[in-house]
Amino acid sequence: MTKQNDISDNLASWEDRANVHANGGYGDLDEFVNDSSAITGTVKRDLDVLQPFLPQQSLTGQRLLHLQCHIGNDTISWWRLGAQAVYGLDFSPRSLEYARRLTKQAGAAVTYVERDARFASTALPDKLGQFDVVITSAGTITWLPDLKDWAESIADLLAPNGIFMIRDNHPLLFALDNEGMTIKNDYFSGTESSYDADTSYTVVTDSSEKQTLTHQRNHNWAHDFQEIISALREAGLVIESLGEHRETDWQALPMLTFDRDKEGWVLPAGYPQIPLTFSIVARKN
C-alpha cells in the first residue's frame, strides 16, 4: 500500500471522527461557542508554551495560521485571544464544515482552507511570508508520513521573525503504542503503525453516547526528536525552546487520570513519571 492510500484511509477515518467530535465527543460545543470568554484546555496549554516568545507576550494583532485545525474550536480560541487574520487548515472537508458552522455561531473571524498540512504553502500562495505565528498541536504530526514538506511550508508561510510552535504527543508514546508502560513499537522515525479503531479517542461517559466509526483503518508514523528538529532547522528555522511535559490532551495511556486543575491527563502517583507531550518553539530569522 502506498502512502497516499494510507492518507486516504486516515482521511476517511477523520471524516467519521469529525461527526463524533462535533456531536458530543468534544463536549457541549454550543456552550463553548456562546461563551465569548471560553478557551479550550488545549489552547491554554499551548499558550503557556508560546506566550514568552510573543511581542509583549500577547497575541493581539498577530496574524495566525492553525495547522490541522479539525473542527475549529481551538482555532476560535486563538481568535478570542486576540489573533487577527486567523486561518485554519485541515485535510478533512467534513471537519471544516463543522469548523465554519461553529465559527459563524461564535461570531469569530476565521478563514478555513482544505489541504494536507505538508503542503500548506501551496494552498495559501498569497500568504507566503505573512503569518506572525503558525501553530500545530495535540495529535498532529503522527498522522503525517514525513516532515520535510511540512517544515518547508511552515517556513515559507512565516513572516521574518515569525514564530512556529508545536505541542504534540511525545515520541515515546508512539513506542508505547497507547497500551501501557511496555515498549511495543520502534521509537525511531520511519516506523509505521497501522491499526483498526472502531471508536475515536474521546472519553465516553454514557454508553449511549458511543459512536462507532464506519472507516476504522488508521496509519500513524513515528517522528523522533532528531527528525523533527532537523526538518525545522533545514527549512531555515531557529529552535528557541524545547519542552517535555507531564500532561496530555487525551487519555493516551489506559492508567492516565484527568486532572481538572490542569484540564489534562496525567500519570497517577505510583507510576514512573514520563513526558506525555513535548513542545518546540522555532523562529524564522
N, C-alpha and C positions, 0 to 999 in steps of 0.2 A: 504493500500500500504506500502511495506517495504521501509526502507531507501535505499536499493540497487536499487529498482525500481526508487526511486526519483533521485538517482545519474545517472541512465541510462537516465532519462528524461533530466537532466542537460547536460549530455554528448552530446545527440542528438542536443540540442539547441546550445551548444558551437561549434559543428562541423559546423552548419549553420553560426554562428556568425563569425567563422574564415574566411569563404568565404566573408562575408560582410566587415570585418575589413581589409582584405588583398587586397580588390579590391575597394578602395576608402574611406571606413569607417574611416581609420586611416590616411587619407590624402595621399600625394604623397610619397609612400614608395620608389620609385625609386630615388627620390631626396634625401631622408634620407640615403639610403644605399650608394649612390655615394658620399656623403659629409662626409669624414672621421672625421670631427670635430663635426658632428651633434649628440646631446644628447637629448633624449626625455624630455619633461617637467616633466613627472612623475619621471624620474630618477634624474633630477635636484633637485626636492623637496625631494626625498629620500636621496640624498647625503647631503643635508643641515642637515638632522637629523643624518645621520651616521658618517659624517666626523670627528666630535670631538672625536670619540671613536676609530679611526683608528691609527695605528702606524704612527707617523709623519703626521697625518691627510691625509694620502694618501692610495689609493687602489693599488698602484704599487706593483706587486709581490704577492698580496693576492689571495689565492685560494677561488673561489666564487661559490656558488650554488644559483640559482634563482628559487624559487618555484612558480608554477602556472604561467609559463613564457609566455603562449599564443603564439603569432606568432613571438616572438623573438626580436622585435625592442627595448624593454627595455634591454633585455639580451645583445644585441650587444652594447648598450650604456655602460653597465658595463665593457665590454671588452675594449671599447675605452677609458675608464677612467683608464686603467692600470691593471685591474684584470687579473690574469693568471689562467690556468686550470679551465676555466669557464664552468659551466654546467647549462643547463636549463631543468626544469622538468615540464611536463604538462600531463593531462589525455586525451587530445584530439589529436588523430593521425593526423587529418587534420591541426590543429594548428601547429603541429610540422613539417608537410610537408612544410608549408609556412615559418616557422622559419628557417629550413635548407636551403631553397631557398634564403631567404633574407641574411642569414649569408654567404653563398657562394658568393653571389653578392657583399657583403660588404668586402669580403676578411678577415673576422673575424675568430677567432679560438674558437668555442663554440661546446660542445658536448651536444646533446639533448637526453633526456630519457623520455619514456612514462610511467607514473604512477600517481595514485591518491596521492596528496601531503601528505595525512595522513600516507602513507606507503612508503615515500621516501627512508628510510634507507634500505628497502628490495630490492629496485631497484638498490641500489648502495652499495652492501656489501663490495666491495673493497675500498670504500671511507670512511668507518667508522672512525671517529676521524681525518679527514684530511682537512676539509674546515675551512678556517680562517674566512669566512663571509658567512652567509646564509641570504637571502633577500626574503621577500614576500611583495607585495604592490598593492594597488589600486583595491579594489573589489575582494578580495580573500576568506577570511575565512567565509563569509556569505554563500558560496557555500558548506561548509563542515558541516555535521551534528553534529560532535563532535570534540574535540580538544586534547584529551588525547594522541592518537597515533601520531597525528601531532606534538605535543610538544616533545614527546619522540624521534621521528625520527630526529627532529632538533638537540636535544641534542646529539644523537648518532653520527650524522654526523659532528658536530663541533669538531675542534681540541681544546686542552686545551688553554684557554684564548681566544677562538674564540668568535665572535660577531654574534648575531642574531638581525635583525631589521625587524619590521613590521610597515608599514604605510598604514592605511586602512580606510574605511568608519567608521565614528564614530557610536557607538552602538545606539545613539539617532536617527540616520537616519532610522534604521530598524523600530523603533516605529512610526516614522512619515510616513513611507510607501511611500516615494518618492512623496507625493502628495502636501504637504504644511506644515503649522505650527500646524496642528491639530494632536494629538496623535491618531493613528489608530490601532496599534498593541501593545501587551505586550512588554515591554523593556527587560525582564529578559531572560536569557539563557533557551533553551528548546522550545521557541516559534518557530513554523514553519510557513512560509508564502508560499503558493502555488498559482501560478497565471499563466495566459497565456499572452505572449507578442509576437506580430507579427512582431516587428522590434527590432533591437539592440539599445543600449543606445547612439550610436554615433549620432551627430547632422547632419541632412540632410540640406544642403544649397541650393540644387536644387531638386525639386520634382522628376526629372528624375533619381536621384541617390538612391531613396528609394528602399530598397531591403527587401522583405517580407521573414521572416523565415518560413521554412517548419515545423519545430518542435518547437512548441510555448509554451509547458508546462515547467515551471521552479519551483524550490523549493529552498528557502533560509531559513537559520536558524539564530536566534538571538544568539549573544555571548556578554555577558556583561563583564565589566572590571574584575569583580571577577573571572569569569571563565577563561578569557584569562590569567590573571596574575597568578592564581592558577595553571593552566596547565603548564605554563613555569617554575614556581618555583618547582612544584612537579617533573618535569623532571630533575631538578638539575641546572637550570639556575638562575643567579642572576640578578634582574632587576636593570638597571643602569639609565634609563631615561623613563619618561612618558610625552608625549606631547599631546596637543589638538590644532588643527589648524583651521584657518578660510577659507582655500582654499580646494577645492576638485578637482578631476581629470576629473569629468564628471558632467553633469547637473542633479545632484541628486534631486533637488527640482525645480519646474517649474519657480520660480522667480529668480533663480540664473543667474548672468550675467558673461560673460567671461572677465577676466582681462588680457589684453595682456602683461602687465609688469610682472605679476606673472605667466603667462601661466597656469592659473587655473580658476575655477568657484568660485564666491564669492556671498555673500548676499549683495544686494544693500543697500545704505543708506536708513534709514527709517524703515528697518526691524529689529526685535530683532536679535542681533548677537550671534549665537550659534556655537559651534565647528562642523565642517563638516567632519574632519578627525582626527584620533589620531595616535600616534606613540609610539612604545615601543622599547627600546634597551636593550638587555639582554646579559649576558656574561657567558660562561662556565668556571668555575674555574678548 
